[in-house]
Amino acid sequence: MTEPFFEEPDPEEVDGDQQDLADRLSLRRVAGMSTQLADISEVEYRELQLERVVLVGVWTGSNDHDIDYAMAELKLLAETAGSEVLEGLVQKRKAPDPATFIGRGKVDEVRQVVIATGADTVICDGELEPAQLRNLEDKVGVKVIDRTALILDIFAQHAKSAEGKAQVEMAQLQYLRQRLRGWGGNLSRQAGGRAAAGAGIGGRGPGETKIETDRRRIKTRIAILRRRLRDLDSVRETTRSQRARNRIPSAAIVGYTNAGKSSLLNRLTGAGVLVEDALFATLDPTTRRSQTTDGRVFTLTDTVGFIRHLPHDLVEAFRSTLEESVLADLLLHVVDGSDPDPFGQVTAVRTVLNDIGAAQVPEQLVINKIDAADPDMLMALRGRFPEALFISARTGEGMVELRARMEERLPRPEVEVHALVPYDRGDLINKIHTSGEFVSSDHTEHGTRVVARVNADLAGELARYAIDADT
């Protein structure tokens, strides 16, 4: 029997060499080179110029703590995207203003803050309508983006695989298509006849504006990306069908962004996935093959992180990736126990799971980062979620209980067989090791006498060697 996946790795090597993280940090260092007005040859004398932003939020609820959590999260998103947060403004009102999101008076206040701080961008905590974006930019005088555009920008920075890049690009184009703006000549018509360099017959008429041309090109590009993603989906579907054919159970790690999902995968399997204390550090799902203590093989998949109000375009674009959660036999729902609002994380993740059709998949709640969590918060979590397991993926605390719970909750083979397998059919013994569960085995002069639980297909192969249970 091969060694089970439960062996504790060296705490210093649990995350591997993290070369991807080193590459990402090295790229960040040179990101500000082009912002220097003077050409300086020595890198040591260059300054990293971050985008200077002001955060704006509208709160329609009654709990003041919730808006504090929302603005703190928006600040982390802005910093992850590569900006310096200068100021944050919040307005309480019954509903966002339909024209400017924050109302006329607040727009003037934001304008004054932008002038005083020298900010070059305003980030709004919400998904703004095209008219709201246009009106705000006209009145504030600097670039305005919303929460959706901010998250899309982070995804664009962190996508690595061909599938991830295509998914992010499609989500960005779907978002941009409804928010194109015409400036001056962009609204002019593509004229026909002699005015259009002698295009002649067939070229006359009103033509189309530049903005209409842009929309058409975006629509064409989205169609190309959909076809590309369908081709990539077929590869993913082939892999899934092979696992299903071999009856290999699967577990998926889901949870809020930066809850420690990649660290948990590294701790359980030694995958060496990139780990960084940042939002949406990893986007591409990683699947690793593992074993239980009794030799059963299963797969463990790290999925993309969730967040409050995850943009609808992203959910649609990443649907094929998120299907890993829908088709799993068990969900490890990881929660950051050190977060100020872990209860909000649980609600947000379960909302997304419900949206993608994974609400019915068995779930095991895992409270992570207990080494950094407040004891009072951990006590509150234990009272609210008595079935949850409390672990630290960094220190390894609680991992034995988690592994035992996984082994207990993963599906077991349903058919019990009694067989005398000849020694020349070692392939059947290997299949029992891989996809079944031994109850007992004994070597006799005629072969290996086994009692095992296996799937229906393997039970059919073993039927010719079946013996009576009392023999």
C-alpha positions in Angstrom: 0.0 0.0 0.0 1.3 3.4 -0.9 1.9 6.0 1.9 -1.3 7.9 2.8 -1.5 11.6 2.3 -1.8 12.2 6.1 1.9 12.4 6.8 2.7 15.8 8.3 5.0 17.8 6.0 7.9 19.9 7.3 6.3 23.2 8.5 9.0 25.2 6.7 8.3 23.4 3.4 4.5 23.1 3.5 4.0 25.7 0.8 6.9 24.7 -1.5 9.4 27.1 -3.0 6.7 29.7 -3.9 8.5 30.7 -7.1 5.2 32.2 -8.4 5.0 34.5 -5.4 8.6 35.6 -6.0 7.9 36.4 -9.6 4.8 38.4 -8.7 6.6 40.5 -6.1 9.5 41.1 -8.5 7.1 42.3 -11.1 5.5 44.6 -8.6 8.8 46.3 -8.0 9.2 47.5 -11.6 5.6 48.4 -12.1 6.3 52.0 -11.2 9.3 52.5 -13.5 7.3 54.2 -16.2 5.7 56.7 -13.9 9.0 58.6 -13.4 9.1 61.8 -15.4 12.9 61.8 -15.5 14.7 58.9 -17.0 16.8 57.3 -14.3 19.0 54.4 -15.2 19.6 53.0 -11.7 16.6 51.0 -10.5 17.5 51.8 -6.8 16.6 55.4 -7.4 13.3 54.9 -9.0 10.1 55.4 -6.9 7.1 53.1 -7.1 4.2 55.4 -8.0 0.9 54.0 -6.8 -2.5 55.2 -8.0 -3.9 57.6 -5.4 -7.6 56.8 -4.6 -10.5 58.0 -2.6 -13.1 55.5 -1.5 -16.8 56.3 -1.5 -19.6 54.1 -0.1 -23.3 54.4 0.3 -24.9 52.5 3.2 -28.6 51.7 3.2 -28.7 49.4 6.3 -29.0 50.0 10.0 -25.8 48.3 11.3 -22.9 50.7 11.4 -20.4 47.9 11.9 -21.4 46.4 8.5 -20.4 49.5 6.6 -17.0 49.6 8.5 -16.4 46.0 7.3 -17.4 46.9 3.8 -15.1 49.9 3.6 -12.2 48.0 5.1 -12.7 45.3 2.5 -12.8 47.9 -0.3 -9.6 49.3 1.0 -7.9 45.9 0.8 -9.2 45.4 -2.7 -7.8 48.8 -3.8 -4.4 48.0 -2.2 -4.4 44.6 -3.9 -5.0 46.3 -7.2 -1.9 48.5 -6.6 -3.2 51.8 -5.2 -2.7 54.1 -2.2 -5.9 54.8 -0.3 -6.0 58.4 0.8 -9.5 58.9 2.2 -12.8 57.1 2.6 -16.2 58.7 2.6 -19.5 57.1 3.6 -23.1 58.4 3.1 -26.1 56.9 4.8 -29.3 57.0 2.7 -32.4 54.9 1.9 -31.2 54.1 -1.6 -28.3 55.1 -3.9 -28.9 58.3 -5.9 -30.0 57.3 -9.4 -28.0 60.1 -11.0 -24.7 60.2 -9.1 -24.9 57.3 -6.7 -24.1 59.6 -3.7 -26.3 62.7 -4.2 -25.5 66.2 -5.3 -24.2 67.5 -1.9 -21.9 64.5 -1.4 -20.5 64.9 -4.9 -19.3 68.4 -4.1 -17.6 67.1 -0.9 -15.9 64.3 -2.8 -14.7 66.8 -5.3 -13.1 68.9 -2.5 -11.4 65.8 -1.0 -10.0 64.9 -4.4 -8.6 68.4 -4.9 -7.2 68.5 -1.3 -5.5 65.0 -1.4 -4.4 65.1 -5.1 -6.2 61.9 -5.8 -6.5 60.6 -9.4 -9.2 58.0 -8.9 -12.5 57.6 -7.0 -13.6 54.0 -6.2 -17.3 53.5 -5.4 -18.4 50.5 -3.2 -21.2 49.2 -5.5 -21.9 48.4 -9.1 -22.7 51.7 -10.8 -24.9 52.2 -13.8 -23.3 53.7 -16.9 -25.1 57.0 -16.4 -24.0 57.2 -12.8 -20.3 56.6 -13.8 -20.5 59.3 -16.5 -22.2 61.9 -14.2 -19.7 61.3 -11.4 -16.7 61.6 -13.6 -18.0 64.8 -15.1 -18.6 66.4 -11.7 -15.6 65.0 -9.8 -13.1 65.6 -12.6 -11.1 62.4 -12.2 -11.5 58.7 -13.1 -14.3 56.9 -11.3 -14.6 53.1 -11.1 -16.9 50.9 -9.2 -16.4 47.8 -7.1 -17.0 45.5 -10.1 -14.3 47.1 -12.2 -11.9 47.0 -9.3 -12.4 43.2 -8.8 -12.0 42.6 -12.6 -8.8 44.5 -12.5 -7.4 42.3 -9.7 -8.5 39.2 -11.6 -6.7 40.5 -14.8 -3.5 40.9 -12.8 -3.6 37.5 -11.2 -4.9 35.3 -14.0 -2.1 32.9 -15.2 -3.6 30.0 -17.2 -5.1 30.4 -20.7 -8.5 29.5 -19.4 -8.3 32.0 -16.5 -7.1 34.8 -18.9 -10.0 34.1 -21.3 -12.5 34.0 -18.5 -11.4 37.3 -17.1 -11.2 39.0 -20.5 -14.8 37.9 -21.3 -16.0 39.3 -18.0 -14.2 42.6 -18.6 -15.7 42.9 -22.1 -19.2 42.1 -20.9 -18.8 44.8 -18.3 -17.3 47.3 -20.8 -19.9 46.7 -23.5 -22.6 48.6 -21.6 -20.3 51.4 -20.4 -18.6 52.6 -23.6 -18.5 56.3 -23.9 -18.2 58.5 -27.1 -15.8 61.4 -27.0 -15.9 64.0 -29.8 -15.1 62.3 -33.1 -16.0 58.9 -31.7 -19.7 59.8 -32.3 -19.1 60.7 -35.9 -20.6 58.6 -38.7 -18.5 56.5 -41.0 -19.7 58.4 -44.1 -20.4 56.8 -47.5 -20.0 57.8 -51.1 -17.2 60.2 -52.2 -16.8 61.4 -48.7 -15.6 58.0 -47.7 -12.6 57.9 -50.0 -14.7 57.0 -53.0 -16.3 53.9 -51.6 -19.0 54.3 -54.2 -22.1 52.1 -54.5 -22.8 50.2 -51.3 -20.9 52.6 -49.2 -23.5 55.4 -49.1 -25.9 56.0 -46.2 -25.7 57.0 -42.6 -23.0 54.3 -41.7 -22.3 53.5 -38.1 -20.7 55.6 -35.4 -17.4 54.8 -33.9 -19.0 53.7 -30.6 -21.2 51.3 -32.5 -18.1 49.9 -34.2 -16.5 49.4 -30.9 -19.6 47.6 -29.5 -19.6 45.3 -32.6 -16.0 44.4 -32.1 -16.5 43.7 -28.5 -19.4 41.4 -29.3 -17.3 39.6 -31.9 -14.4 39.2 -29.4 -16.8 37.8 -26.7 -18.1 35.2 -29.3 -14.5 34.2 -30.0 -13.8 33.8 -26.2 -16.9 31.8 -25.7 -15.8 29.3 -28.4 -12.3 29.1 -26.8 -13.8 28.5 -23.4 -16.0 25.8 -24.8 -13.0 24.0 -26.2 -11.2 24.3 -22.8 -14.4 23.1 -21.1 -14.3 19.9 -23.1 -10.8 19.1 -21.8 -12.0 19.7 -18.2 -15.1 17.6 -18.8 -12.9 14.7 -20.1 -10.9 14.8 -16.9 -14.0 14.8 -14.8 -15.5 11.9 -16.8 -12.3 9.9 -16.2 -12.6 10.4 -12.5 -16.3 9.6 -12.5 -15.6 6.4 -14.6 -13.1 5.3 -12.0 -15.4 6.2 -9.2 -12.8 8.5 -7.6 -14.4 10.7 -4.8 -13.7 14.4 -4.9 -13.5 17.2 -2.4 -13.4 20.9 -3.2 -12.0 23.6 -1.0 -14.3 26.7 -1.2 -14.4 29.9 0.9 -13.9 33.6 1.1 -10.9 35.1 -0.6 -7.8 35.1 1.5 -9.3 32.6 4.0 -6.4 30.2 3.6 -7.7 27.7 0.9 -4.3 27.4 -0.9 -2.5 27.0 2.4 -4.8 24.2 3.3 -4.3 22.5 0.0 -0.5 22.8 0.5 -0.8 21.4 4.0 -2.9 18.4 2.9 -1.1 17.5 -0.3 2.2 19.4 -0.6 0.9 21.0 -3.8 3.1 24.1 -3.6 0.4 26.4 -4.7 1.1 30.2 -4.5 0.3 31.6 -1.0 0.0 35.3 -0.4 -1.7 37.5 2.2 -3.8 39.2 -0.5 -7.3 39.1 -1.9 -7.7 36.7 -4.9 -4.0 35.7 -4.9 -4.8 32.5 -6.9 -7.5 32.2 -9.5 -6.8 29.0 -11.4 -8.2 25.8 -9.7 -5.6 23.3 -8.7 -6.5 19.6 -8.3 -4.3 17.0 -6.5 -4.7 13.3 -6.0 -4.6 12.1 -2.4 -5.2 9.0 -0.3 -7.0 8.2 2.9 -5.4 6.1 5.6 -7.1 3.0 4.4 -5.8 3.5 0.8 -8.8 5.0 -0.9 -7.9 7.5 -3.6 -9.7 10.9 -3.9 -9.1 14.3 -5.4 -8.8 17.6 -3.6 -9.4 20.9 -5.6 -8.6 24.4 -4.6 -11.2 26.8 -6.2 -11.3 30.5 -6.8 -12.2 32.6 -3.7 -15.6 34.3 -3.2 -16.4 37.7 -1.9 -19.5 39.8 -1.0 -21.4 40.9 -4.1 -19.2 38.9 -6.5 -19.8 40.4 -9.9 -22.4 38.6 -12.0 -20.2 38.7 -15.1 -17.4 36.9 -13.2 -19.8 34.2 -12.0 -20.9 33.6 -15.5 -17.4 33.6 -17.0 -16.0 31.3 -14.3 -19.0 29.0 -14.4 -17.0 26.0 -15.8 -14.4 26.5 -13.0 -17.0 26.8 -10.3 -18.6 23.6 -11.5 -15.8 21.8 -9.6 -17.7 22.8 -6.5 -21.1 21.7 -7.9 -19.8 18.2 -8.9 -17.8 17.5 -5.7 -18.7 14.9 -3.2 -17.7 17.1 -0.2 -17.1 20.9 0.2 -14.5 22.0 2.7 -15.8 25.5 3.4 -12.9 27.5 4.8 -13.5 30.5 6.9 -10.9 33.1 8.1 -11.3 32.9 11.9 -9.1 36.1 12.3 -11.4 38.2 10.1 -13.5 40.9 11.9 -16.7 39.5 10.4 -16.4 35.7 9.8 -20.2 35.3 10.0 -20.5 37.6 7.0 -18.0 35.5 5.1 -20.1 32.3 5.7 -23.2 34.1 4.5 -21.5 35.5 1.4 -20.0 32.1 0.4 -23.2 30.2 0.9 -25.0 32.8 -1.2 -22.6 32.2 -4.1 -22.8 28.4 -3.7 -26.6 28.7 -3.9 -26.3 30.8 -7.1 -24.1 28.2 -8.9 -26.3 25.3 -7.7 -23.9 23.8 -5.1 -26.1 24.4 -2.1 -27.0 20.7 -1.9 -23.4 19.4 -1.8 -22.4 18.1 1.6 -20.4 20.8 3.4 -17.8 20.7 6.2 -17.2 24.1 7.8 -13.5 24.7 8.6 -12.5 27.7 10.7 -8.9 28.5 9.7 -6.2 30.8 11.2 -7.1 30.1 14.8 -3.5 30.9 15.7 -4.2 34.5 14.8 -7.9 34.7 15.8 -9.4 36.5 18.8 -10.4 33.9 21.5 -13.8 35.6 22.1 -14.5 35.4 18.3 -13.6 31.7 18.3 -15.9 31.1 21.2 -18.7 32.8 19.3 -18.0 30.7 16.2 -18.1 27.5 18.3 -21.5 28.5 19.7 -22.9 29.4 16.2 -21.3 26.5 14.3 -20.9 23.5 16.7 -20.2 21.1 13.8 -17.3 23.2 12.5 -13.6 22.2 12.8 -11.0 24.7 14.1 -7.6 24.5 12.4 -4.5 26.4 11.5 -3.1 25.6 8.0 0.1 27.3 8.9 0.9 25.6 12.2 -0.9 22.3 11.5 -3.1 22.5 14.5 -6.4 20.6 14.1 -5.3 18.8 10.9 -5.6 15.3 12.4 -9.3 16.0 13.2 -9.9 17.5 9.7 -8.3 14.5 8.0 -10.4 12.1 10.0 -13.6 14.0 9.3 -12.8 14.0 5.6 -12.2 10.3 5.6 -15.5 9.8 7.4 -17.6 12.0 5.1 -16.2 11.1 1.7 -18.4 8.5 0.0 -17.5 4.9 0.5 -17.9 2.0 -2.0 -21.4 0.5 -1.7 -21.0 -3.2 -2.6 -19.4 -5.8 -0.3 -17.7 -8.7 -2.0 -16.1 -11.9 -0.9 -13.6 -13.3 -3.4 -10.6 -15.5 -3.9 -8.4 -13.6 -6.3 -5.7 -15.7 -8.1 -2.2 -14.4 -7.7 -1.9 -13.7 -11.5 -4.8 -11.1 -11.1 -2.8 -8.6 -9.0 -4.5 -5.9 -11.1 -7.8 -6.5 -9.3 -6.1 -6.3 -5.9 -4.6 -3.0 -7.0 -8.0 -1.7 -8.1 -9.4 -2.6 -4.7 -6.6 -0.6 -3.1 -7.2 2.4 -5.4 -11.0 2.7 -5.6 -12.3 0.3 -2.9 -11.9 -0.5 0.8 -10.5 -3.7 2.3 -12.3 -5.2 5.2 -9.9 -8.1 5.4 -7.4 -10.0 3.2 -5.6 -13.3 3.7 -3.1 -15.1 1.4 -3.8 -18.7 0.8 -2.2 -21.3 -1.5 -4.8 -20.7 -4.2 -4.8 -16.9 -4.1 -5.7 -13.9 -2.0 -9.0 -14.2 -0.1 -10.5 -10.7 0.3 -13.5 -9.1 1.8 -13.9 -5.6 0.5 -16.3 -2.8 -0.3 -16.1 -1.8 -4.0 -18.1 0.0 -6.6 -20.5 -1.8 -8.9 -18.2 -2.0 -11.9 -15.4 -3.6 -9.9 -17.8 -5.9 -8.2 -18.7 -7.2 -11.7 -15.1 -7.9 -12.4 -14.7 -9.8 -9.1 -17.9 -11.8 -9.6 -16.1 -14.7 -11.3 -13.9 -15.1 -8.3 -16.7 -14.8 -5.7 -16.8 -17.2 -2.8 -19.4 -17.9 -0.1 -19.0 -15.6 2.9 -19.0 -18.6 5.2 -16.2 -20.4 3.3 
